[in-house]
Amino acid sequence: MKFSEIKEILNRYNIRLTRSLGQNFLHDANQLEKIAANAQLSPSDQILEIGPGLGPLTELLLHSGAHVLAVEIDTRFIPILQDRFSEQPNFELRGGDGLELMKQHQDWSQWKLVANLPYSVASPILVEAALNPNCFKRMTVTLQWEVIDRIAAPVDTPEYGLLSLILQLRYKTINRFKIKSGAFFPAPEVDSGVISLE
C-alpha cells in the first residue's frame, strides 16, 4: 500500500488519525516485505495481528496462506478492512482491544504475533505475551527503537531492565533492524525498528 493510497483512503472515509492510539502507518513496501520475511510465515501458521489499521501488513500476511486474526480497536477502520479482505478465507477480523483478547485467549503456543504495534501499548502487550506460560512461538513486531534496545540489552548494561529480564527469560532475539521515520505516515518523532523473538 503506497503512501498516496493511504492518504486517499483516509480522505475517502474522512478519517483523522488519533495520536492517543499511536497510529503511525508503515507504508514502505520494502520494509513491510522485510517484516513478513522475518516472521518466517507458512500456510500452516496462525497469526495474531494487533492494530492492522488500513491493512498494508495484513495483505502480505494473507499472501503467505496463513490464517490471520486481525484485531483493531479503532472502529473507523473495520469497514475498510472488511472491504479489502472479507473475501479471503484465511482472514478473520475482530473489533476490540488486542491486549484484552490476549488475556482472554490463554493458549497462544501455536500462534505467531506479527504486528506494527501501537507504541502506546507495545510494552504491556509484550509483557503479557512473555508472562503467559503458553506464549507465542514467535513474535515479529514494530516498536520504538528504544524499546527494542531494552529488550535485547545484555545484562550489566544501562539499557537492561525489567522489560529485558521478562522477555529474555522466555525469548531470544533472532533479528532486529531500524526503520526510518519517513517510512511511516504520519512520521513518528522517535526512531523505530523491528525485532523478531523466538
N, C-alpha and C positions, 0 to 999 in steps of 0.2 A: 504494500500500500504506500503510494507516494505521498509526499508532503502536500501536494496540490489536492490529492484525493481526500486526505484528512480534513483540510480546510473546507472543501466542497461539501462533504457530509455534515460537518458541524454547522455550516451555514444553512444547508437544506433543512436540517432538523432544528435550527435555531437554538443551538446548544452553546453555552459559555462554560468553559472548564472551571472546576471548583478547586481552588488551592488547598482547601482543608482535606480533600480526598487524595491529595498527592497525584493529580492527574498530569502526567508527562508522557505523551505517546511517542514511542520509538518508531520512527518511520524509515530508517536507513535499512534498505533491503539486505545489504551485505552483513550488517550486524545481526539482523533478525535470523538470517540463514546460519550465521555462526552460533547463535544461541541454540537453534534447533539441532545443529550438528553436535554440539557439546552435550545435549540431552541424550544422545545415543538412542534414538527412537526406533521402535519396530512396530509392526501391525498388532502384535500381541500386548502392547503396553496399554496401561490405563493412566491417564494424565489428568492431574488437577491443575487448572489454570485459574489463579485468583486475579481479578481485575483485568479482564480481556479488553475492556474499553471498546474500541471500534473493530478489534479483531485482527490486526496485522500479524501477530504471532500465532493466533488461533488458526489462521489459514494454513500456515506451514505445519503446525502440529497435526492438523487434519490430513494433510497431504501424506503424512507418514503412514496413514492407515490405522493409527492408534485411536482408542476411544478417548475422547476429550470431554471432561466435565468442566465447563467454564462457569465461574461464579462471579457475578457482577452486582455490586452494591448500588450503583447509580442506575435507577430505573429508566433514565432517559436513553441509555444505551441498549436496553433489552430489545426494543423493536428493530434496531439496526442490526444487532447480532442475529436475530431471528430471520430477518430479510436475507442476510448474507449466507447463513449456514443451516437453516432449518431443514433443508432437503438432504443434508449429509447424514447418512445413517449412523456415523460414528460420533455425532455431535450431540451433547446434552448441555442444556443451559438452565441455570438456576439464578434467580434473583436473591440477593441477600449478602450477608457478611461472611466472607470466606473463613475468617478465624473462628467464628461460631460454628460453621459447618465442620471444620476440622475437629472441634471439641465434641460434636455430636456423633460423628462417624469415627469410631475409635481405631479401627484396623486399617492402616494405610500401607501395610508392609508390601503389598503388591502394586503400589502406585508410585508414580514419579510426580514431583511438583516441578512444573516448568512455568515461569511467570515473570512478567515485568511488574514486580511487586510495588504497590503504592508505598512510597518511602515512609509515610506516617505510621504504618502498621507493620513494616517489614520485620523488625526485631521481634515483636511479640509472636508473629507467625512462625518464625524460625525457632524460637524458644519452645513454643507449643509442639512443633514437629519433633524437636530433639528430646523433649521430656516424655513423649509418648513411647511406651515400650514397643509398639507396633508402628514405628515411624516409616516415612517414605524411604524406598530403597535408593533413590537418587533425587537430588534437588539441583536444578539449574535455574538461577534467579538473578534478576537485575536489581541492584541495590546501590546505595551511596557507596562510593569507593572507601570512605572512612569506615563503614560497617564491614566491608569486605576485608580491609586491613585488620580489623579487630578479630574477625572470625578466623583468619589464617595466621594470626600472630603467634610466634614462638613464645614459650614460657620465658620469663625474665626479660621481656621487652616492654617498653612503655604502653604499647597498644594492647597487650594481653590483659584480659579482664574476665568478668563473669560470663559474658557472651561467648568469649573464646573457649572458656572451660566447658560450658554446657554443650556447645556444638562439637568441640573436639573429642568429647567423651563418646559421642555417637557417630561422628562422621569424619572422613578425611577429605582434604581439599584435593580435587583432581586437576582443576584448571581454573584460572581466573584471567580476565583481561579488561582493560579500560574501554569506555565508550565516550567519545567527545560529546559535549553538551549540545552541539549543533545537530546531532542525530535525533534529538527529541523535539517535540512541539507540545507546549512551549519549552524552550531550553531551560533546564534546571540551573540553579545558582551554585550547585555543588557538583563535584566530579562523580561520575557514575561508572559502573562496571558490572560484569557478570562473573558469578562464581558457580562452579559445579562441585557438589559434595556428594560423597558416596559412603 
